[in-house]
Amino acid sequence: MQHWIRQYFQIPLFLRLLSTVFLMMFLFGATIHIIEPDNFPTVFDGIWWAFVTGATVGYGDYVPLSLSGKVIAILLILSGGGLVTFYMATLSASTIKHETNLSEGKIDFKGNEHLVVVGWNERTRHLIDMLEEQNLHERIVLIDRTMNRFYQRLSSVHFVKGSATHEETLEQANLKEARIAIITADPSMEEQQSDQSVIHQIVALKGHHPGLFIIAEILTERQRINAQRAGANTVIRSNDFMSSLFYQELYRNDPVKPFELLLSLLTERQFHEERITDELVGQPIIKAYEHFLENCFQIIGIRKNGEVSFNIHTGITLEKGDILIVFSPLR
């Protein structure tokens, strides 16, 4: 008996209350059917009356007429009504608590093949917006230690509060089942400190999931090699990119605006590599332009023998093994 009692109290509260409600309504329904079989022809009729009475709905389609039946009704109202009310209140409180825990990053993520993003900032917010706009249906787990609550109403984003260097945080994010991870630099830190934090996070993620593909943002050039040694598959040097953009903007020719052009280009298109087909081998590169333009691909460079060149001219002849670097529509 004690074993069954222990088993009962190990059931989640919601299921425990629900099973108790059903058990009580069945007992009261069966009892009223036995006491007044003429007024309650079947056990189901009795159970229906018990639920209606216990929930204080009171349709009046079934009513006990005998003294013993009315005593049963009184006991049902005193016990069952309070139990049903308590169940509904518990259900509401559980729903609110779950929503609160979800927004505070306390709920484990159960999915797989998801994208893990470390750090909430303007860059990650814009990335998530782009994924939403392109309808890519990525399942995203956001890890951040600075936010107390994730206020964004994004159905595709699951927030996990904590540090990406802590094992329990990575377990909560289900990192072992993730497809790819992006680690962003912390803008609130000094550049050197931010890069060291990113490298520590790379080591933690690789230690937890050695096969994970990691894209990491580094601010200083001298830490790039350390990020690669730590296990980052792709290192993005955001400061180098911004310096080049400043240079382009500084020496631009009006009315060209390099920043707006580049932003529009990267928002609408993406870099892609395409191996040349057999029918293009031995042909001038102009034939490849005609071939790829039919699919709205724009050739911007070529990789020959592993070397990339953006110096495209009509004298280039395509050879077997050449790879064209193109801008293609987002996909």
C-alpha positions as CSV (number, residue, x, y, z in Angstrom):
1,M,0.0,0.0,0.0
2,Q,2.8,2.4,0.9
3,H,4.4,1.6,-2.4
4,W,1.3,2.7,-4.3
5,I,1.0,5.9,-2.2
6,R,4.7,6.8,-3.0
7,Q,4.0,6.1,-6.7
8,Y,0.9,8.4,-6.5
9,F,2.8,11.3,-5.0
10,Q,5.6,10.9,-7.6
11,I,3.2,11.7,-10.4
12,P,3.2,15.4,-11.6
13,L,0.7,17.5,-9.7
14,F,-1.4,18.2,-12.8
15,L,-1.9,14.5,-13.6
16,R,-2.4,13.7,-9.9
17,L,-5.2,16.2,-9.6
18,L,-6.8,15.2,-12.9
19,S,-6.8,11.5,-12.0
20,T,-8.2,12.3,-8.6
21,V,-11.1,14.3,-10.1
22,F,-11.9,11.5,-12.5
23,L,-11.8,8.9,-9.7
24,M,-14.1,10.9,-7.5
25,M,-16.6,11.7,-10.2
26,F,-16.7,8.0,-11.2
27,L,-17.3,7.0,-7.6
28,F,-20.1,9.6,-7.1
29,G,-21.6,8.7,-10.5
30,A,-21.6,5.0,-9.8
31,T,-23.1,5.5,-6.3
32,I,-25.9,7.7,-7.5
33,H,-26.7,5.2,-10.2
34,I,-27.0,2.4,-7.6
35,I,-29.1,4.5,-5.2
36,E,-31.5,6.0,-7.9
37,P,-31.4,3.7,-11.0
38,D,-34.7,5.2,-12.3
39,N,-33.4,8.8,-12.3
40,F,-29.9,7.8,-13.4
41,P,-30.4,4.9,-15.8
42,T,-26.6,4.3,-16.6
43,V,-23.3,4.9,-14.8
44,F,-22.4,7.4,-17.4
45,D,-25.5,9.4,-16.6
46,G,-24.4,9.4,-13.0
47,I,-20.8,10.5,-13.9
48,W,-22.3,13.3,-16.1
49,W,-24.4,14.5,-13.2
50,A,-21.3,14.4,-10.9
51,F,-19.2,16.5,-13.3
52,V,-22.0,19.0,-13.9
53,T,-22.6,19.3,-10.1
54,G,-19.0,19.3,-9.1
55,A,-18.2,22.0,-11.6
56,T,-21.2,24.1,-10.3
57,V,-22.7,24.2,-13.8
58,G,-26.1,22.8,-12.7
59,Y,-28.0,22.0,-15.9
60,G,-30.7,20.3,-13.9
61,D,-31.2,17.5,-16.5
62,Y,-30.5,14.9,-13.7
63,V,-31.6,15.6,-10.1
64,P,-31.5,13.2,-7.1
65,L,-34.9,12.8,-5.5
66,S,-34.4,10.4,-2.6
67,L,-33.0,11.4,0.8
68,S,-29.9,9.3,0.3
69,G,-29.4,10.7,-3.2
70,K,-29.5,14.2,-1.8
71,V,-27.0,13.4,0.9
72,I,-24.7,12.1,-1.9
73,A,-25.2,15.4,-3.7
74,I,-24.3,17.4,-0.6
75,L,-21.1,15.4,-0.2
76,L,-20.3,15.9,-3.9
77,I,-20.8,19.6,-3.6
78,L,-18.7,19.9,-0.4
79,S,-15.8,17.7,-1.8
80,G,-16.0,17.5,-5.5
81,G,-16.8,21.1,-6.2
82,G,-13.8,22.3,-4.2
83,L,-11.6,19.7,-5.9
84,V,-12.6,20.8,-9.4
85,T,-12.1,24.4,-8.5
86,F,-8.7,23.6,-7.1
87,Y,-7.8,21.6,-10.2
88,M,-8.7,24.6,-12.5
89,A,-6.8,27.0,-10.3
90,T,-3.8,24.7,-10.3
91,L,-4.0,24.3,-14.1
92,S,-4.1,28.1,-14.5
93,A,-1.2,28.6,-12.1
94,S,0.9,25.9,-13.8
95,T,0.3,27.5,-17.2
96,I,1.4,30.9,-15.9
97,K,4.4,29.4,-14.1
98,H,5.5,27.6,-17.2
99,E,5.2,30.8,-19.3
100,T,7.2,32.7,-16.6
101,N,9.9,30.0,-16.5
102,L,10.0,30.0,-20.3
103,S,10.6,33.7,-20.5
104,E,13.2,33.6,-17.7
105,G,15.2,30.9,-19.5
106,K,14.6,28.1,-17.0
107,I,13.0,25.5,-19.3
108,D,15.1,22.8,-21.0
109,F,15.0,22.6,-24.8
110,K,13.9,19.2,-26.1
111,G,14.4,19.6,-29.9
112,N,17.3,18.7,-32.2
113,E,19.1,20.0,-35.3
114,H,18.7,23.5,-33.9
115,L,20.8,26.6,-34.2
116,V,22.4,27.8,-30.9
117,V,23.1,31.5,-30.6
118,V,25.3,32.7,-27.8
119,G,24.7,36.4,-26.7
120,W,21.7,38.6,-27.2
121,N,22.6,41.9,-29.0
122,E,21.6,43.9,-32.0
123,R,23.5,41.6,-34.4
124,T,21.8,38.4,-33.2
125,R,18.4,40.2,-33.1
126,H,18.8,41.3,-36.7
127,L,20.0,37.7,-37.7
128,I,16.8,36.2,-36.1
129,D,14.7,38.8,-38.0
130,M,16.3,37.8,-41.3
131,L,15.6,34.1,-40.6
132,E,12.0,35.0,-39.8
133,E,11.6,37.1,-43.0
134,Q,13.0,34.3,-45.2
135,N,10.7,31.7,-43.6
136,L,13.6,29.4,-43.0
137,H,11.8,27.9,-39.9
138,E,15.0,27.5,-37.9
139,R,14.7,26.3,-34.4
140,I,16.9,28.7,-32.4
141,V,18.2,28.4,-28.8
142,L,19.4,31.7,-27.4
143,I,22.0,31.5,-24.6
144,D,22.5,34.7,-22.7
145,R,23.7,35.4,-19.1
146,T,22.9,39.1,-18.9
147,M,19.1,39.1,-19.5
148,N,16.7,38.3,-16.7
149,R,13.8,37.7,-19.0
150,F,13.4,37.4,-22.8
151,Y,10.6,39.7,-23.7
152,Q,10.6,39.1,-27.5
153,R,7.5,37.2,-28.7
154,L,9.3,34.9,-31.1
155,S,7.9,31.4,-31.4
156,S,11.1,30.1,-33.1
157,V,13.4,31.2,-30.2
158,H,13.9,29.3,-27.0
159,F,15.7,31.3,-24.4
160,V,18.2,29.7,-21.9
161,K,19.6,31.9,-19.2
162,G,23.2,31.2,-18.2
163,S,26.8,31.1,-19.3
164,A,27.8,29.1,-22.4
165,T,30.9,27.9,-20.4
166,H,28.7,26.1,-17.8
167,E,27.9,22.5,-18.4
168,E,24.3,22.7,-17.0
169,T,23.5,25.6,-19.4
170,L,24.7,23.5,-22.4
171,E,22.7,20.6,-21.2
172,Q,19.6,22.8,-20.9
173,A,20.2,24.0,-24.5
174,N,20.5,20.4,-25.6
175,L,23.8,21.3,-27.3
176,K,24.6,17.7,-28.2
177,E,21.7,17.6,-30.6
178,A,22.4,21.0,-32.1
179,R,23.4,21.5,-35.8
180,I,25.4,24.7,-35.6
181,A,26.4,27.4,-33.1
182,I,27.1,31.1,-33.4
183,I,29.1,32.8,-30.7
184,T,29.0,36.6,-30.7
185,A,31.4,39.1,-29.1
186,D,30.1,40.9,-25.9
187,P,30.0,44.6,-26.7
188,S,30.0,45.5,-23.0
189,M,33.5,44.1,-22.5
190,E,36.9,45.4,-23.7
191,E,38.0,43.9,-27.0
192,Q,40.7,41.7,-25.5
193,Q,38.5,40.5,-22.7
194,S,35.6,39.9,-25.1
195,D,37.8,37.7,-27.4
196,Q,39.0,35.7,-24.4
197,S,35.4,35.1,-23.4
198,V,34.6,33.9,-26.9
199,I,37.5,31.5,-27.0
200,H,36.5,30.1,-23.6
201,Q,33.0,29.5,-24.9
202,I,34.3,27.8,-28.1
203,V,36.3,25.4,-25.9
204,A,33.3,24.7,-23.7
205,L,31.0,24.0,-26.7
206,K,33.6,21.8,-28.5
207,G,34.2,19.9,-25.3
208,H,30.5,19.3,-24.9
209,H,29.9,18.5,-28.6
210,P,33.1,17.9,-30.5
211,G,31.4,17.6,-33.9
212,L,29.5,20.9,-33.6
213,F,30.1,23.5,-36.4
214,I,30.9,26.8,-34.7
215,I,30.9,30.3,-36.1
216,A,32.7,32.7,-33.8
217,E,33.0,36.5,-33.8
218,I,36.5,37.9,-32.9
219,L,37.3,41.6,-32.4
220,T,41.1,41.5,-32.6
221,E,43.2,40.0,-35.3
222,R,45.8,38.5,-32.9
223,Q,43.1,36.3,-31.3
224,R,41.9,34.8,-34.6
225,I,44.4,32.0,-34.6
226,N,43.5,31.2,-31.0
227,A,39.9,31.0,-31.9
228,Q,40.7,28.5,-34.7
229,R,42.9,26.5,-32.4
230,A,40.1,26.4,-29.8
231,G,37.8,24.7,-32.5
232,A,36.0,27.5,-34.3
233,N,35.2,26.4,-37.9
234,T,34.6,29.9,-39.1
235,V,36.0,33.1,-37.5
236,I,34.4,36.4,-38.3
237,R,36.6,39.4,-37.7
238,S,33.9,42.1,-37.3
239,N,36.4,44.9,-36.6
240,D,38.3,44.2,-39.9
241,F,35.0,44.3,-41.8
242,M,34.0,47.6,-40.2
243,S,37.4,49.1,-41.0
244,S,37.1,48.1,-44.6
245,L,33.6,49.6,-44.7
246,F,34.8,52.8,-43.2
247,Y,37.5,53.0,-45.9
248,Q,35.0,52.4,-48.6
249,E,32.7,55.1,-47.2
250,L,35.6,57.5,-46.7
251,Y,36.7,57.4,-50.4
252,R,33.4,56.7,-52.1
253,N,32.2,58.5,-55.2
254,D,28.9,60.2,-54.8
255,P,26.1,59.3,-55.0
256,V,27.3,55.7,-54.4
257,K,26.8,54.7,-50.7
258,P,28.8,51.5,-50.0
259,F,27.2,50.8,-46.7
260,E,23.6,50.8,-48.0
261,L,24.6,48.9,-51.1
262,L,26.5,46.2,-49.2
263,L,23.7,45.9,-46.6
264,S,21.1,45.5,-49.3
265,L,23.2,43.0,-51.2
266,L,23.9,40.8,-48.1
267,T,20.2,41.0,-47.1
268,E,18.9,39.8,-50.4
269,R,21.6,37.5,-51.7
270,Q,24.3,35.2,-50.3
271,F,27.7,33.9,-51.3
272,H,27.7,30.5,-52.9
273,E,30.3,28.2,-54.7
274,E,29.3,26.4,-57.9
275,R,31.5,23.8,-59.6
276,I,31.4,24.2,-63.4
277,T,29.6,21.5,-65.3
278,D,31.3,19.2,-67.9
279,E,29.8,21.2,-70.8
280,L,31.5,24.4,-69.6
281,V,35.0,22.8,-69.5
282,G,37.2,24.5,-72.1
283,Q,34.7,27.3,-72.6
284,P,35.4,31.0,-72.0
285,I,34.1,32.4,-68.7
286,I,31.5,34.5,-70.6
287,K,29.6,31.2,-71.3
288,A,29.4,30.6,-67.6
289,Y,28.0,34.1,-67.1
290,E,25.2,33.3,-69.6
291,H,24.6,29.9,-67.9
292,F,24.3,31.2,-64.4
293,L,22.4,34.4,-65.2
294,E,19.5,32.2,-66.2
295,N,19.2,31.3,-62.5
296,C,19.8,34.9,-61.3
297,F,23.4,33.9,-60.1
298,Q,26.0,36.6,-60.5
299,I,29.7,35.5,-60.8
300,I,32.0,37.6,-58.7
301,G,35.1,35.4,-58.6
302,I,36.8,32.1,-59.5
303,R,38.8,29.5,-57.6
304,K,41.5,27.9,-59.7
305,N,43.8,25.3,-58.1
306,G,42.7,26.4,-54.7
307,E,43.5,30.1,-55.3
308,V,40.7,32.6,-55.3
309,S,40.7,35.5,-57.8
310,F,38.2,38.3,-58.2
311,N,40.0,39.6,-61.3
312,I,37.5,38.4,-63.9
313,H,38.2,39.0,-67.5
314,T,37.0,37.6,-70.9
315,G,40.3,35.8,-71.4
316,I,39.7,33.2,-68.7
317,T,39.1,29.7,-69.9
318,L,37.3,27.3,-67.7
319,E,39.1,24.1,-66.7
320,K,38.0,20.9,-64.9
321,G,37.9,21.5,-61.1
322,D,37.3,25.2,-61.3
323,I,34.8,26.6,-58.8
324,L,32.9,29.8,-59.5
325,I,32.1,32.1,-56.6
326,V,28.6,33.6,-57.1
327,F,26.0,35.7,-55.4
328,S,22.8,33.7,-55.4
329,P,19.3,34.5,-54.1
330,L,18.8,33.7,-50.4
331,R,17.8,30.1,-49.7
